[in-house]
Amino acid sequence: MKKQQSGFTLIELIIVIVILGILAVTAAPKFIDIQSDAKGSTVKAIEGAVNSVSSIVYAKSLIASQTTSTGTVQVNGITTAVVYGYLANSVDLTSLLDIGTEMLPVFESGAGTAADGQPGANTSVIKFYSFDDTNFDYTPNAGDLGCLVLYTQATNASTPATITSFTGGC
């Protein structure tokens, strides 16, 4: 008595390969964009950390009566400059927040008029992931470009500091 062999036909194998190909083409874009989403989330987390530090520094400034146009407060044993009680734009936010080098952060403090590749007056920026700022205008209304956190110090006693993150270029 002869046993009959069973298995998949060539047509069945081709159909399975085609179905797997269609699934791969459909799912691949979702997995490719995960790295960009992770970088954007990291930038948003840094924005939250800067907000927290700014609030703590402002509270310390109120306690120390350092809410004039210039002043200093102690943050983690370091004398930190404040403007109207908020962090001055000259304070290196990467060292203040102890941001690791894994995200390739670069801190820049602006002076004068905002121009491509340079933060403007009263602003500072933390750029991430080797962000190319050649064509980025460092103004809060520039749009969702870049991969950075923009800090604008207080300009008077009634206008607080602002923190804005841009994740479009992550």
C-alpha positions in Angstrom: 0.0 0.0 0.0 1.4 3.3 -1.1 1.1 6.4 1.2 -0.1 9.5 -0.4 2.1 12.6 0.3 0.4 15.8 1.3 1.8 19.4 1.3 1.3 22.8 0.0 1.0 23.5 -3.7 3.0 26.1 -5.4 -0.1 28.3 -5.9 -0.9 28.2 -2.1 2.7 29.2 -1.3 2.6 32.1 -3.7 -0.7 33.4 -2.3 0.7 33.3 1.3 3.9 35.2 0.1 1.7 37.9 -1.6 -0.5 38.3 1.5 2.6 38.7 3.7 4.0 41.3 1.2 0.8 43.3 1.4 0.9 43.2 5.2 4.5 44.3 5.3 3.9 47.2 2.9 0.9 48.3 5.0 2.5 48.0 8.4 6.1 49.2 7.6 5.3 53.0 7.6 3.8 52.7 11.1 7.0 51.2 12.4 9.4 53.5 10.5 7.9 56.6 12.2 8.3 55.3 15.8 11.8 56.8 16.1 10.5 60.3 15.2 7.6 60.0 17.6 10.0 58.9 20.4 12.3 61.9 19.8 9.3 64.3 19.7 8.0 62.8 23.0 11.5 63.4 24.6 11.4 67.0 23.5 7.9 67.4 25.0 9.2 65.8 28.3 12.1 68.3 28.3 9.6 71.1 27.8 7.8 69.9 30.9 11.0 69.7 32.9 11.9 73.3 31.9 8.4 74.4 33.0 8.9 72.7 36.3 12.3 74.3 36.9 11.0 77.7 35.9 8.2 77.4 38.4 10.5 76.3 41.2 13.0 79.2 40.4 10.1 81.7 40.4 9.0 80.4 43.8 12.5 80.7 45.1 12.7 84.2 43.7 9.5 85.3 45.4 10.8 84.0 48.7 14.2 85.7 48.2 12.6 89.0 47.0 14.4 88.7 43.6 11.6 89.7 41.3 13.2 92.8 39.8 14.8 93.1 36.4 17.9 91.3 37.6 18.7 89.0 40.5 20.0 85.6 41.5 18.8 82.6 43.4 20.5 79.4 44.5 19.5 76.3 42.5 21.1 73.0 43.6 23.9 75.1 45.2 24.6 77.1 42.0 23.9 80.8 41.8 21.4 81.2 39.0 20.5 84.5 37.2 16.9 85.5 37.1 14.9 88.2 35.3 11.7 89.3 37.1 12.0 86.2 39.1 12.2 83.8 36.1 15.3 82.1 34.7 17.4 84.4 32.6 17.9 83.2 29.0 21.7 83.1 29.6 21.3 80.1 32.1 22.5 76.9 30.5 19.3 74.8 30.7 21.1 71.6 29.7 23.4 71.7 32.7 20.6 73.0 35.0 18.4 70.0 34.0 21.3 67.6 33.8 20.3 66.5 30.3 22.4 63.5 29.1 24.4 63.6 25.9 22.5 60.7 24.3 20.0 63.1 22.7 22.9 65.3 21.4 21.6 68.5 23.1 23.1 71.8 22.1 22.3 74.9 24.2 22.4 78.4 22.6 21.5 81.7 24.1 20.4 84.5 21.8 21.3 88.1 21.6 20.0 90.8 19.2 17.5 90.1 16.5 16.4 86.5 15.7 18.0 85.3 12.5 18.2 81.9 10.8 20.4 79.7 12.9 20.5 82.0 15.9 18.0 82.5 18.8 16.8 86.1 19.1 16.9 88.5 22.0 15.7 87.3 25.4 15.5 83.7 24.1 17.6 80.5 24.5 17.2 77.1 22.9 18.0 73.5 23.5 18.4 71.8 20.1 18.2 68.0 19.9 19.3 65.2 17.7 21.8 67.2 15.6 19.0 69.5 14.5 20.1 71.6 11.5 18.9 75.2 12.3 20.1 76.8 9.1 16.6 77.8 8.0 14.9 77.9 11.3 13.5 81.3 12.6 13.7 81.2 16.4 10.4 82.9 17.1 7.5 81.3 18.9 5.2 81.8 15.9 7.6 80.1 13.4 5.4 77.0 13.2 6.0 73.4 14.1 9.5 73.1 12.7 12.7 71.8 14.3 13.4 69.5 17.2 14.0 71.9 20.1 12.8 73.6 23.2 12.7 77.4 23.0 12.8 79.4 26.2 11.8 83.1 26.3 12.6 84.9 29.5 10.2 87.3 31.2 10.3 90.8 29.6 8.6 92.6 32.5 7.1 91.9 35.9 3.7 91.1 34.5 4.8 88.9 31.6 6.1 85.4 32.6 8.7 83.4 30.8 7.4 81.1 28.1 8.6 77.6 27.0 7.7 76.3 23.6 8.7 73.0 22.0 9.0 72.3 18.3 8.9 68.6 17.2 8.2 68.8 13.4 11.9 68.2 12.6 12.6 65.3 14.9 
